[in-house]
Amino acid sequence: MLTTLAAFIVAIGLLIAVHEWGHYCVARWCGVKVLRFSIGFGPRLFGWTAKRSQTEFVIGLLPIGGYVKMLDEREGPVAVQERAQAFNTQPLRSRCAIVAAGPLANLLLAVVLYCCVNWMGDEQAQAILANPPQGSVAAAAGFKGGEHILRAGFEDEALAEVRSFEGLRWWVTRAALERHNLWLEYATPNSGTSGTARLAQLQLSTLDVSHADAQLFRSIGIMAPFSQALMGEILPGGAAQEAQLQPGDVVLRVDTTDIVDAGQLRELIRASATQGVVRQQSWKIQRGDALLTIAVTPKPEKEGSATIGRVGAMIGAQPPMVRVRYGLVEGMVLAVERTGQMSLLTLRMLGQMVSGTLSYKNLSGPITIADYAGKSATMGVNPFLLFLALMSISLGVLNLLPLPILDGGHLMYYLWEFLTGKPVAPPWSEWLQKLGLAVLLLLMSVAIFNDVTRLLG
């Protein structure tokens, strides 16, 4: 709980600080006087005043946002000698640059974070497929599990190298949400990476992506990397102990089904319970050099409204790993590309929500964000940096939307001023601000409702 809270505060604080720092820096460059730089709202916790600029830097009690308050005649009297430093007296190009600087700073932060991850490198699971569920897109394409994905690409495009399972998931996510079919070049389990490569296509262009969640990847058939069906720790009193299974046993077959990987074995165990009654299973295992057949009777266990089977053991070996690391230039290029792709993907998802092709249940609020912040932080530095990059992109893109009260809404006003030669009339501006606030509050309410629903579910 403390890790989750600390990771959430660090993440939100950093993203807000970078966003507001973008506004602040460009405002100063344009000669605008900044009165206050605040991270958080509400009562002041602590702060200081810069001697040279006289800007007050403040940390507020509520870390849910921030703001940069600039000298502006619309918000109070301005001394004649300071009028040239007021925001409202600046040329249109300067005002546009100041407003756009916040979201752009978030996108730049994402590039920096992706660069750090690419340059540091880390151990990732190889892009080897697990056994896909029956009826999934991957199963329909002929995949059985154990295939090593070498390259991937959309139709009519050159194939690109796939270095890890995470890289493969990124290709699959983009293909599903952008409604592209995906070509995969792979080596079969017996051919190795140097053997004859084969091609298969995942038909994702017509897939229902209204819910971009774990169920989507299940319907695609690419959920987790390959893991050998190896018995790990045997828990006391479980079905595995009663059947005298041992750590290190490799499960080769359950009844008449050949076992490809650990995920498939877990699914068969779960499916052994029907209406609260479990079926005995016949397991063929390899123990050292010996082949044994053992009767295993999973125990029923409630999971929500359903009953599933459990054997009381850890199942699955660590997936084959590979170190993924990029050079200076390549890592930077990939960071820029990933930021651009993720930004476009975020915009596309928002557009699909507006059009109704993507469910509003995909909106996440502070509870879900805090949960992911904590989980990524416990997984290590790189996962937390990747989480920060994703959040920074989301914050940057959302703030560029043409919604009054957001930065994009102000840019929309400036576009009107550029086209007509005069600013938006105050009555219209006030009405649009109220409308924008109402829409923003509605979206926040939906996101928090989704958070609570996930928490209770």
Sine and cosine of phi, psi and omega as CSV:
sin_phi,cos_phi,sin_psi,cos_psi,sin_omega,cos_omega
0.00,0.00,-0.71,0.71,0.01,-1.00
-0.91,0.42,-0.61,0.79,0.03,-1.00
-0.90,0.44,-0.69,0.72,0.01,-1.00
-0.88,0.48,-0.72,0.69,-0.01,-1.00
-0.90,0.44,-0.71,0.71,-0.01,-1.00
-0.90,0.44,-0.69,0.73,0.00,-1.00
-0.90,0.43,-0.61,0.79,0.02,-1.00
-0.91,0.41,-0.71,0.70,-0.02,-1.00
-0.90,0.43,-0.67,0.74,0.03,-1.00
-0.89,0.46,-0.71,0.70,-0.03,-1.00
-0.90,0.44,-0.79,0.61,-0.04,-1.00
-0.90,0.44,-0.68,0.73,0.00,-1.00
-0.87,0.49,-0.70,0.71,-0.01,-1.00
-0.90,0.43,-0.73,0.68,-0.05,-1.00
-0.90,0.44,-0.67,0.75,0.02,-1.00
-0.92,0.38,-0.69,0.73,-0.02,-1.00
-0.87,0.49,-0.69,0.72,0.01,-1.00
-0.91,0.42,-0.67,0.74,0.01,-1.00
-0.87,0.49,-0.77,0.64,-0.03,-1.00
-0.94,0.33,-0.51,0.86,0.04,-1.00
-0.90,0.43,-0.56,0.83,0.07,-1.00
-0.88,0.48,-0.75,0.67,0.06,-1.00
-0.85,0.52,-0.71,0.70,-0.10,-1.00
-0.89,0.45,-0.76,0.65,-0.08,-1.00
-0.88,0.47,-0.72,0.69,-0.03,-1.00
-0.93,0.36,-0.57,0.82,0.07,-1.00
-0.88,0.48,-0.70,0.72,0.02,-1.00
-0.91,0.42,-0.65,0.76,0.02,-1.00
-0.89,0.46,-0.55,0.83,-0.01,-1.00
-1.00,0.10,0.02,1.00,0.04,-1.00
1.00,0.10,0.30,0.95,0.01,-1.00
-1.00,0.01,0.69,-0.72,0.03,-1.00
-0.99,0.16,0.82,-0.58,0.01,-1.00
-0.99,-0.17,0.85,-0.52,-0.03,-1.00
-0.99,0.11,-0.65,0.76,-0.06,-1.00
-0.54,-0.84,0.66,-0.75,0.12,-0.99
-0.88,-0.48,0.93,-0.36,-0.12,-0.99
-0.85,-0.53,0.75,-0.66,0.19,-0.98
-0.96,-0.29,0.93,-0.36,-0.08,-1.00
0.99,-0.14,0.34,-0.94,0.02,-1.00
-0.91,-0.42,0.02,-1.00,0.06,-1.00
0.99,0.16,-0.31,-0.95,-0.05,-1.00
-0.84,0.54,0.59,-0.81,0.00,-1.00
-0.96,0.28,0.80,-0.59,0.09,-1.00
-0.99,0.11,-0.78,0.63,0.10,-0.99
-0.30,-0.96,0.19,-0.98,-0.02,-1.00
0.02,-1.00,-0.03,-1.00,0.01,-1.00
-0.42,-0.91,0.27,-0.96,0.00,-1.00
-0.89,-0.46,0.81,-0.58,0.01,-1.00
-0.94,0.34,0.76,-0.65,-0.07,-1.00
-0.91,0.41,-0.66,0.75,-0.11,-0.99
-0.96,0.27,-0.76,0.65,-0.08,-1.00
-1.00,-0.03,-0.27,0.96,-0.08,-1.00
0.89,0.45,0.37,0.93,0.07,-1.00
-0.99,0.16,0.72,-0.69,0.04,-1.00
-1.00,-0.03,0.87,-0.49,0.04,-1.00
-0.99,-0.16,0.81,-0.59,-0.17,-0.98
-0.73,-0.68,0.61,-0.79,0.20,-0.98
-0.95,-0.32,0.88,-0.48,-0.03,-1.00
-1.00,-0.02,0.24,-0.97,-0.06,-1.00
-0.93,0.36,-0.62,0.78,-0.09,-1.00
-0.98,-0.18,0.96,-0.28,-0.07,-1.00
-0.99,0.12,0.83,0.56,-0.05,-1.00
-0.91,-0.42,0.24,0.97,-0.01,-1.00
0.23,-0.97,-0.23,-0.97,0.03,-1.00
-0.18,-0.98,0.05,-1.00,0.00,-1.00
-0.31,-0.95,0.40,-0.92,0.13,-0.99
-0.88,-0.47,0.91,-0.40,0.00,-1.00
-1.00,-0.06,0.86,-0.51,-0.04,-1.00
-0.94,-0.33,0.38,-0.92,0.10,-0.99
-0.87,0.49,0.79,-0.61,-0.10,-1.00
-0.43,-0.90,0.79,-0.61,-0.01,-1.00
-0.91,0.41,-0.36,0.93,0.00,-1.00
-0.97,0.23,-0.22,0.98,-0.05,-1.00
-0.92,-0.39,-0.02,1.00,0.02,-1.00
0.28,-0.96,0.21,-0.98,-0.01,-1.00
-0.90,0.43,0.60,-0.80,0.01,-1.00
-0.82,-0.57,0.77,-0.64,0.02,-1.00
-0.88,0.48,0.53,-0.85,-0.06,-1.00
-0.85,0.53,-0.66,0.75,-0.05,-1.00
-0.94,0.33,-0.25,0.97,0.01,-1.00
-0.96,-0.28,0.03,1.00,-0.10,-1.00
-0.86,0.50,-0.56,0.83,0.00,-1.00
-0.92,0.39,-0.29,0.96,0.01,-1.00
-0.99,-0.11,0.02,1.00,-0.01,-1.00
-0.98,0.21,0.59,-0.81,-0.03,-1.00
-0.88,0.48,-0.70,0.71,-0.11,-0.99
-0.93,0.36,-0.26,0.97,0.01,-1.00
-1.00,-0.04,-0.03,1.00,-0.04,-1.00
-0.98,0.22,0.46,-0.89,0.08,-1.00
-0.89,0.46,0.35,-0.94,-0.09,-1.00
-0.84,0.55,-0.66,0.75,-0.04,-1.00
-0.89,0.46,-0.59,0.81,0.01,-1.00
-0.94,0.34,-0.68,0.74,0.02,-1.00
-0.89,0.45,-0.65,0.76,0.04,-1.00
-0.89,0.46,-0.69,0.72,-0.02,-1.00
-0.89,0.45,-0.66,0.75,-0.01,-1.00
-0.90,0.44,-0.70,0.71,-0.04,-1.00
-0.93,0.36,-0.66,0.75,-0.04,-1.00
-0.96,0.26,-0.31,0.95,-0.11,-0.99
-0.90,0.44,-0.54,0.84,-0.01,-1.00
-0.89,0.45,-0.85,0.53,0.03,-1.00
-0.86,0.50,-0.64,0.77,-0.01,-1.00
-0.91,0.41,-0.54,0.84,0.07,-1.00
-0.90,0.44,-0.61,0.79,0.05,-1.00
-0.91,0.42,-0.66,0.75,0.03,-1.00
-0.92,0.40,-0.61,0.79,0.05,-1.00
-0.91,0.42,-0.62,0.78,0.05,-1.00
-0.87,0.49,-0.66,0.75,0.02,-1.00
-0.87,0.49,-0.66,0.75,0.05,-1.00
-0.87,0.50,-0.71,0.70,0.00,-1.00
-0.88,0.47,-0.68,0.73,-0.01,-1.00
-0.91,0.41,-0.68,0.73,0.05,-1.00
-0.89,0.45,-0.62,0.79,0.07,-1.00
-0.86,0.51,-0.72,0.69,0.00,-1.00
-0.85,0.52,-0.71,0.70,0.00,-1.00
-0.90,0.44,-0.70,0.71,-0.02,-1.00
-0.90,0.43,-0.63,0.77,-0.05,-1.00
-0.97,0.24,-0.62,0.78,0.00,-1.00
-0.95,0.33,-0.66,0.75,-0.04,-1.00
0.96,0.29,0.31,-0.95,0.08,-1.00
-0.31,-0.95,0.18,-0.98,0.03,-1.00
-0.99,0.15,0.82,-0.57,0.01,-1.00
-0.78,-0.63,0.40,-0.91,0.04,-1.00
-0.92,0.39,0.66,-0.76,0.06,-1.00
-0.90,0.43,0.41,-0.91,-0.02,-1.00
-0.99,0.16,0.90,0.44,0.03,-1.00
-0.94,-0.34,0.79,-0.61,-0.13,-0.99
-0.98,0.20,0.62,-0.79,0.21,-0.98
-0.99,0.13,0.17,-0.99,0.04,-1.00
-0.91,0.42,0.88,-0.48,-0.06,-1.00
-0.97,0.24,0.55,-0.84,0.05,-1.00
-0.87,0.49,0.49,-0.87,0.06,-1.00
-0.88,0.48,0.64,-0.76,0.01,-1.00
1.00,0.09,-0.07,1.00,0.00,-1.00
-0.98,0.20,0.24,-0.97,0.01,-1.00
-0.90,0.44,-0.66,0.75,0.00,-1.00
-0.90,0.44,-0.64,0.77,0.05,-1.00
-0.90,0.43,-0.65,0.76,0.02,-1.00
-0.90,0.43,-0.47,0.89,0.01,-1.00
-0.99,0.15,-0.06,1.00,0.07,-1.00
0.98,-0.18,0.08,1.00,0.01,-1.00
-0.98,0.22,0.66,-0.75,-0.01,-1.00
-0.89,-0.46,-0.23,0.97,-0.05,-1.00
0.92,-0.38,0.64,-0.77,-0.01,-1.00
0.99,-0.12,-0.15,0.99,0.01,-1.00
-0.95,0.31,0.70,-0.72,0.00,-1.00
-0.99,-0.14,0.91,-0.41,-0.02,-1.00
-0.98,0.20,0.82,-0.57,-0.06,-1.00
-0.98,-0.18,-0.70,0.71,-0.04,-1.00
-0.59,-0.81,0.34,-0.94,-0.01,-1.00
-0.55,-0.84,0.39,-0.92,0.04,-1.00
-0.03,-1.00,0.38,-0.92,0.04,-1.00
-0.98,0.19,0.19,-0.98,0.03,-1.00
-0.87,0.50,0.61,-0.79,0.05,-1.00
0.89,0.45,0.34,0.94,0.06,-1.00
-0.80,-0.60,0.42,-0.91,0.04,-1.00
-0.93,0.38,0.58,-0.82,0.02,-1.00
-0.97,0.22,0.59,-0.81,-0.01,-1.00
-0.90,-0.44,0.48,-0.88,-0.02,-1.00
-0.91,0.42,0.66,-0.75,0.10,-0.99
-0.95,-0.32,0.90,-0.44,-0.10,-0.99
-1.00,-0.05,-0.38,0.93,-0.09,-1.00
-0.44,-0.90,0.16,-0.99,0.02,-1.00
-0.92,0.40,-0.56,0.83,0.03,-1.00
-0.90,0.44,-0.62,0.78,0.08,-1.00
-0.90,0.44,-0.62,0.78,0.05,-1.00
-0.90,0.43,-0.68,0.73,0.02,-1.00
-0.87,0.49,-0.57,0.82,0.02,-1.00
-0.91,0.42,-0.67,0.74,0.06,-1.00
-0.88,0.47,-0.70,0.71,-0.03,-1.00
-0.91,0.42,-0.68,0.74,0.02,-1.00
-0.87,0.49,-0.75,0.66,0.01,-1.00
-0.88,0.48,-0.70,0.72,-0.04,-1.00
-0.88,0.47,-0.68,0.73,-0.03,-1.00
-0.92,0.39,-0.74,0.67,-0.08,-1.00
-0.96,0.28,-0.48,0.88,0.03,-1.00
-1.00,-0.06,0.01,1.00,0.06,-1.00
0.86,0.51,0.80,0.61,0.11,-0.99
-0.92,-0.39,0.54,-0.84,0.25,-0.97
-0.98,0.19,0.52,-0.85,-0.13,-0.99
-0.86,-0.51,0.84,-0.55,0.10,-1.00
-1.00,0.06,0.71,-0.71,0.05,-1.00
-0.81,-0.58,0.79,-0.62,0.12,-0.99
-0.98,-0.18,0.76,-0.65,-0.12,-0.99
-0.58,-0.82,0.32,-0.95,0.13,-0.99
-0.93,-0.36,0.64,-0.77,0.01,-1.00
-0.97,0.25,0.30,-0.95,-0.07,-1.00
-0.83,0.56,-0.53,0.85,-0.08,-1.00
-1.00,0.00,-0.27,0.96,-0.08,-1.00
-1.00,0.02,-0.43,0.90,-0.07,-1.00
0.96,0.28,0.10,-1.00,-0.05,-1.00
-0.94,0.33,-0.33,0.94,-0.02,-1.00
-1.00,-0.07,-0.05,1.00,0.01,-1.00
-0.98,0.21,-0.11,-0.99,0.00,-1.00
-0.93,0.37,0.84,-0.54,-0.03,-1.00
-0.99,0.14,0.51,-0.86,0.03,-1.00
-0.86,-0.51,0.29,-0.96,0.01,-1.00
-0.86,-0.51,0.62,-0.78,0.11,-0.99
-0.57,-0.82,0.41,-0.91,-0.03,-1.00
-0.86,-0.51,0.77,-0.64,0.12,-0.99
-1.00,0.02,0.86,-0.51,-0.02,-1.00
-0.99,0.12,1.00,0.00,-0.08,-1.00
-0.94,-0.33,-0.11,0.99,-0.11,-0.99
-0.93,0.37,-0.42,0.91,-0.03,-1.00
-0.94,-0.35,0.20,0.98,-0.05,-1.00
-0.95,0.30,0.62,-0.79,0.06,-1.00
-0.97,0.26,0.92,-0.39,-0.04,-1.00
-0.91,-0.41,0.46,0.89,-0.04,-1.00
-0.89,0.45,-0.44,0.90,0.05,-1.00
-0.84,-0.54,0.97,-0.24,-0.02,-1.00
-1.00,0.08,0.97,0.24,-0.07,-1.00
-0.68,-0.73,-0.24,-0.97,-0.03,-1.00
-0.87,0.49,-0.54,0.84,0.00,-1.00
-0.90,0.43,-0.52,0.85,0.04,-1.00
-0.89,0.46,-0.73,0.69,0.00,-1.00
-0.93,0.38,-0.49,0.87,0.07,-1.00
-0.92,0.39,-0.67,0.75,0.02,-1.00
-0.93,0.37,-0.48,0.88,0.09,-1.00
-0.97,0.25,-0.58,0.81,0.03,-1.00
0.99,-0.13,0.18,0.98,0.02,-1.00
-0.83,-0.56,1.00,-0.07,-0.11,-0.99
-0.93,-0.38,-0.74,0.68,-0.07,-1.00
-0.62,-0.79,0.40,-0.92,0.00,-1.00
-0.94,0.33,0.27,-0.96,0.00,-1.00
-0.86,0.50,0.69,-0.72,0.06,-1.00
-0.61,-0.79,0.81,-0.59,-0.03,-1.00
-0.87,0.49,0.60,-0.80,-0.02,-1.00
-0.97,0.24,0.95,0.31,-0.09,-1.00
-0.95,-0.32,0.71,-0.70,0.05,-1.00
-0.98,0.21,0.77,-0.64,0.04,-1.00
-0.97,-0.23,-0.74,-0.67,-0.03,-1.00
-0.89,0.45,0.75,-0.67,0.05,-1.00
-0.99,-0.13,0.86,-0.50,-0.06,-1.00
-0.99,0.12,0.61,-0.79,-0.01,-1.00
-0.89,0.46,0.65,-0.76,0.09,-1.00
0.98,0.19,0.04,1.00,-0.01,-1.00
-1.00,0.00,0.13,-0.99,-0.01,-1.00
-0.90,0.43,-0.55,0.83,0.00,-1.00
-0.90,0.43,-0.66,0.75,0.03,-1.00
-0.92,0.40,-0.66,0.75,0.00,-1.00
-0.89,0.45,-0.53,0.85,0.02,-1.00
-1.00,0.08,0.02,1.00,0.03,-1.00
0.89,0.45,0.55,0.84,0.16,-0.99
-0.95,0.32,0.42,-0.91,-0.06,-1.00
-0.77,-0.64,0.49,-0.87,0.10,-0.99
-0.84,0.54,0.69,-0.72,-0.03,-1.00
0.99,-0.15,-0.22,0.98,0.08,-1.00
-0.90,0.43,0.71,-0.70,0.06,-1.00
-0.97,-0.26,0.85,-0.52,-0.04,-1.00
-1.00,0.07,0.85,-0.53,-0.06,-1.00
-0.98,-0.19,-0.53,0.85,-0.06,-1.00
-0.43,-0.90,0.59,-0.81,0.15,-0.99
-0.85,-0.52,0.90,-0.44,-0.13,-0.99
0.82,0.57,-0.90,-0.43,-0.03,-1.00
-0.97,-0.26,0.14,0.99,-0.06,-1.00
-0.98,-0.19,0.86,-0.51,0.10,-1.00
-0.94,0.33,0.71,-0.70,-0.05,-1.00
-1.00,-0.07,0.82,-0.57,0.00,-1.00
-1.00,-0.06,-0.69,0.73,-0.06,-1.00
-0.47,-0.88,0.08,-1.00,-0.09,-1.00
-0.91,0.41,-0.59,0.80,-0.01,-1.00
-0.88,0.48,-0.67,0.75,0.03,-1.00
-0.89,0.45,-0.66,0.75,0.02,-1.00
-0.89,0.45,-0.70,0.72,0.01,-1.00
-0.88,0.48,-0.63,0.78,0.01,-1.00
-0.90,0.43,-0.66,0.76,0.01,-1.00
-0.91,0.40,-0.60,0.80,0.04,-1.00
-0.92,0.40,-0.72,0.70,0.01,-1.00
-0.87,0.50,-0.63,0.77,-0.07,-1.00
-0.98,0.20,-0.03,1.00,-0.04,-1.00
-0.95,0.30,-0.28,0.96,-0.02,-1.00
-0.99,-0.11,0.81,-0.58,0.04,-1.00
-0.77,-0.64,0.88,-0.47,0.00,-1.00
0.81,0.58,0.65,0.76,0.08,-1.00
0.99,0.11,-0.03,1.00,-0.02,-1.00
-0.90,-0.44,0.73,-0.69,-0.01,-1.00
-0.98,-0.20,0.52,-0.85,0.04,-1.00
-0.99,-0.12,0.62,-0.78,0.12,-0.99
-0.94,0.33,0.65,-0.76,0.00,-1.00
-0.89,-0.45,0.53,-0.85,0.07,-1.00
-0.97,-0.24,0.92,-0.40,-0.05,-1.00
-0.97,-0.23,0.77,-0.64,0.18,-0.98
-0.99,-0.14,0.85,-0.52,-0.07,-1.00
-0.81,-0.58,0.35,-0.94,0.13,-0.99
-0.93,-0.38,0.85,-0.53,0.02,-1.00
-0.85,-0.52,0.98,-0.18,-0.12,-0.99
0.93,0.38,-0.84,-0.54,0.04,-1.00
-1.00,-0.10,-0.04,1.00,-0.09,-1.00
-0.99,-0.13,0.56,-0.83,0.12,-0.99
-0.96,-0.28,0.81,-0.59,-0.06,-1.00
-0.80,-0.60,0.47,-0.88,0.14,-0.99
-0.89,-0.45,0.84,-0.54,-0.11,-0.99
-0.80,-0.61,0.69,-0.72,0.08,-1.00
-0.99,0.10,0.81,-0.59,-0.02,-1.00
-0.82,-0.58,0.79,-0.61,0.03,-1.00
-0.90,-0.43,0.99,-0.14,0.01,-1.00
-0.86,0.51,0.42,-0.91,0.01,-1.00
-0.98,-0.18,0.65,-0.76,-0.01,-1.00
-0.95,0.32,0.57,-0.82,0.01,-1.00
-0.53,-0.85,0.68,-0.74,0.00,-1.00
-0.97,0.23,0.73,-0.68,0.12,-0.99
-0.73,-0.68,1.00,-0.10,-0.13,-0.99
0.93,0.36,-0.81,-0.59,0.02,-1.00
-1.00,-0.05,-0.11,0.99,-0.05,-1.00
-0.98,-0.18,0.33,-0.94,0.10,-1.00
-0.91,-0.41,0.78,-0.63,-0.02,-1.00
-0.82,-0.57,0.22,-0.97,0.05,-1.00
-0.99,-0.11,0.56,-0.83,0.07,-1.00
-0.71,-0.71,0.54,-0.84,0.06,-1.00
-0.92,-0.39,-0.13,0.99,0.04,-1.00
0.95,0.31,0.78,0.63,0.01,-1.00
-0.40,-0.92,0.45,-0.89,0.15,-0.99
-0.99,0.16,0.77,-0.64,-0.08,-1.00
-0.84,-0.54,0.78,-0.63,0.09,-1.00
0.89,-0.46,0.70,-0.72,0.09,-1.00
-1.00,-0.02,0.29,-0.96,0.08,-1.00
-0.88,0.47,0.71,-0.70,0.02,-1.00
-0.87,0.49,0.47,-0.88,0.12,-0.99
-0.84,0.54,0.72,-0.69,-0.11,-0.99
-0.93,-0.37,0.35,-0.94,0.08,-1.00
-0.57,-0.82,0.58,-0.81,0.04,-1.00
-1.00,0.04,0.83,-0.56,-0.01,-1.00
-0.94,-0.34,0.89,-0.45,-0.01,-1.00
-0.52,-0.86,0.61,-0.79,-0.06,-1.00
-0.87,-0.49,0.43,-0.90,0.05,-1.00
-0.96,0.28,0.04,-1.00,-0.11,-0.99
-0.85,0.53,-0.83,0.56,-0.07,-1.00
-0.95,0.30,-0.72,0.69,-0.01,-1.00
-0.87,0.49,-0.67,0.74,0.01,-1.00
-0.90,0.44,-0.59,0.80,0.01,-1.00
-0.94,0.33,-0.68,0.73,0.02,-1.00
-0.88,0.47,-0.70,0.71,0.01,-1.00
-0.90,0.43,-0.58,0.82,0.03,-1.00
-0.90,0.44,-0.69,0.72,0.04,-1.00
-0.90,0.43,-0.68,0.73,0.00,-1.00
-0.89,0.45,-0.70,0.72,-0.03,-1.00
-0.90,0.43,-0.64,0.77,0.03,-1.00
-0.90,0.44,-0.69,0.72,0.02,-1.00
-0.90,0.43,-0.70,0.71,0.00,-1.00
-0.90,0.44,-0.68,0.73,-0.01,-1.00
-0.93,0.38,-0.57,0.82,0.04,-1.00
-0.90,0.43,-0.72,0.69,0.02,-1.00
-0.90,0.43,-0.61,0.79,0.02,-1.00
-0.91,0.42,-0.64,0.77,0.05,-1.00
-0.89,0.45,-0.71,0.71,0.05,-1.00
-0.87,0.49,-0.67,0.74,-0.01,-1.00
-0.90,0.43,-0.66,0.75,0.02,-1.00
-0.90,0.44,-0.65,0.76,0.04,-1.00
-0.90,0.44,-0.65,0.76,0.05,-1.00
-0.90,0.44,-0.62,0.79,0.02,-1.00
-0.94,0.35,-0.52,0.85,0.08,-1.00
-0.92,0.40,-0.67,0.74,0.01,-1.00
-0.90,0.44,-0.64,0.77,-0.03,-1.00
-0.98,0.18,-0.24,0.97,0.03,-1.00
1.00,-0.07,-0.01,1.00,0.01,-1.00
-0.99,0.15,-0.23,0.97,0.07,-1.00
-0.80,-0.60,0.74,-0.67,-0.10,-1.00
-0.94,0.35,0.57,-0.82,0.09,-1.00
-0.93,0.36,-0.15,0.99,0.06,-1.00
-0.92,0.38,-0.22,0.98,0.03,-1.00
-0.98,0.18,-0.16,0.99,0.08,-1.00
-0.94,0.33,0.69,-0.72,0.02,-1.00
-0.86,-0.51,0.57,-0.82,-0.01,-1.00
-0.93,-0.36,-0.27,-0.96,-0.10,-1.00
-0.89,0.45,-0.52,0.86,-0.03,-1.00
-0.93,0.38,-0.73,0.69,0.02,-1.00
-0.91,0.42,-0.66,0.76,0.01,-1.00
-0.88,0.47,-0.69,0.73,0.03,-1.00
-0.89,0.46,-0.65,0.76,0.01,-1.00
-0.88,0.47,-0.74,0.68,0.01,-1.00
-0.91,0.40,-0.58,0.81,0.03,-1.00
-0.88,0.48,-0.73,0.69,0.01,-1.00
-0.90,0.43,-0.70,0.72,-0.02,-1.00
-0.90,0.43,-0.68,0.73,-0.01,-1.00
-0.92,0.39,-0.59,0.81,0.00,-1.00
-0.91,0.42,-0.62,0.79,0.00,-1.00
-0.95,0.31,-0.35,0.94,-0.01,-1.00
-0.99,0.15,-0.32,0.95,0.03,-1.00
0.71,-0.71,0.03,-1.00,-0.07,-1.00
-0.91,0.41,-0.77,0.64,-0.07,-1.00
-0.88,0.48,-0.74,0.67,0.05,-1.00
-0.85,0.53,-0.60,0.80,0.01,-1.00
-0.93,0.36,-0.62,0.78,0.05,-1.00
-0.91,0.42,-0.63,0.78,0.04,-1.00
-0.91,0.41,-0.62,0.78,0.07,-1.00
-0.89,0.46,-0.71,0.71,0.02,-1.00
-0.88,0.48,-0.66,0.75,0.01,-1.00
-0.88,0.48,-0.70,0.72,0.01,-1.00
-0.89,0.45,-0.70,0.72,0.01,-1.00
-0.91,0.41,-0.61,0.79,0.00,-1.00
-0.91,0.41,-0.65,0.76,0.07,-1.00
-0.90,0.44,-0.71,0.71,0.00,-1.00
-0.86,0.50,-0.70,0.72,0.01,-1.00
-0.91,0.42,-0.67,0.74,0.00,-1.00
-0.90,0.43,-0.72,0.69,-0.03,-1.00
-0.92,0.40,-0.71,0.71,-0.01,-1.00
-0.87,0.49,-0.63,0.78,-0.02,-1.00
-0.95,0.30,-0.29,0.96,0.04,-1.00
-1.00,0.01,-0.08,1.00,0.04,-1.00
-0.91,0.42,0.60,-0.80,-0.03,-1.00
-0.97,0.24,0.82,0.57,-0.01,-1.00
-0.94,-0.33,0.86,-0.51,0.03,-1.00
-0.77,0.64,0.62,-0.79,-0.06,-1.00
1.00,-0.04,-0.37,0.93,0.09,-1.00
-1.00,-0.07,0.22,-0.98,0.02,-1.00
-0.86,0.51,-0.63,0.77,0.02,-1.00
-0.89,0.45,-0.51,0.86,0.05,-1.00
-0.92,0.39,-0.65,0.76,0.05,-1.00
-0.91,0.41,-0.61,0.79,0.06,-1.00
-0.90,0.43,-0.54,0.84,0.07,-1.00
-0.91,0.42,-0.65,0.76,0.07,-1.00
-0.87,0.49,-0.67,0.74,-0.04,-1.00
-0.94,0.35,-0.52,0.85,0.10,-1.00
-0.89,0.45,-0.67,0.74,0.06,-1.00
-0.88,0.48,-0.67,0.74,0.01,-1.00
-0.90,0.43,-0.62,0.78,0.01,-1.00
-0.91,0.41,-0.65,0.76,-0.06,-1.00
-0.97,0.23,-0.56,0.83,-0.09,-1.00
-0.97,-0.23,-0.31,0.95,-0.03,-1.00
0.99,0.11,0.10,1.00,0.02,-1.00
-0.58,-0.82,0.51,-0.86,-0.03,-1.00
-0.95,0.32,0.25,-0.97,0.07,-1.00
-0.90,0.44,0.72,-0.69,-0.02,-1.00
-0.87,0.49,0.65,-0.76,-0.03,-1.00
-0.77,0.64,-0.69,0.72,0.01,-1.00
-0.87,0.50,-0.65,0.76,0.04,-1.00
-0.91,0.40,-0.67,0.74,0.00,-1.00
-0.87,0.49,-0.69,0.72,0.00,-1.00
-0.90,0.43,-0.66,0.75,-0.01,-1.00
-0.91,0.40,-0.67,0.74,0.01,-1.00
-0.92,0.40,-0.60,0.80,0.04,-1.00
-0.88,0.47,-0.68,0.73,0.03,-1.00
-0.90,0.43,-0.65,0.76,0.03,-1.00
-0.90,0.43,-0.70,0.72,0.02,-1.00
-0.88,0.47,-0.65,0.76,0.03,-1.00
-0.90,0.44,-0.65,0.76,0.00,-1.00
-0.90,0.43,-0.69,0.72,0.02,-1.00
-0.90,0.44,-0.68,0.74,-0.01,-1.00
-0.90,0.43,-0.67,0.74,0.04,-1.00
-0.90,0.43,-0.60,0.80,0.04,-1.00
-0.89,0.45,-0.72,0.69,0.01,-1.00
-0.90,0.45,-0.64,0.77,0.03,-1.00
-0.91,0.42,-0.61,0.79,0.02,-1.00
-0.91,0.42,-0.67,0.74,0.03,-1.00
-0.89,0.45,-0.68,0.73,-0.01,-1.00
-0.89,0.45,-0.69,0.72,0.01,-1.00
-0.92,0.40,-0.63,0.78,0.06,-1.00
-0.87,0.50,-0.69,0.73,0.04,-1.00
-0.88,0.47,-0.64,0.77,0.04,-1.00
-0.86,0.52,-0.76,0.65,-0.03,-1.00
-0.90,0.44,-0.65,0.76,0.01,-1.00
-0.88,0.48,-0.69,0.72,0.04,-1.00
-0.90,0.44,-0.63,0.77,-0.02,-1.00
-0.91,0.42,-0.67,0.74,-0.02,-1.00
-0.98,0.20,-0.44,0.90,-0.03,-1.00
-0.98,0.20,0.00,0.00,0.00,0.00
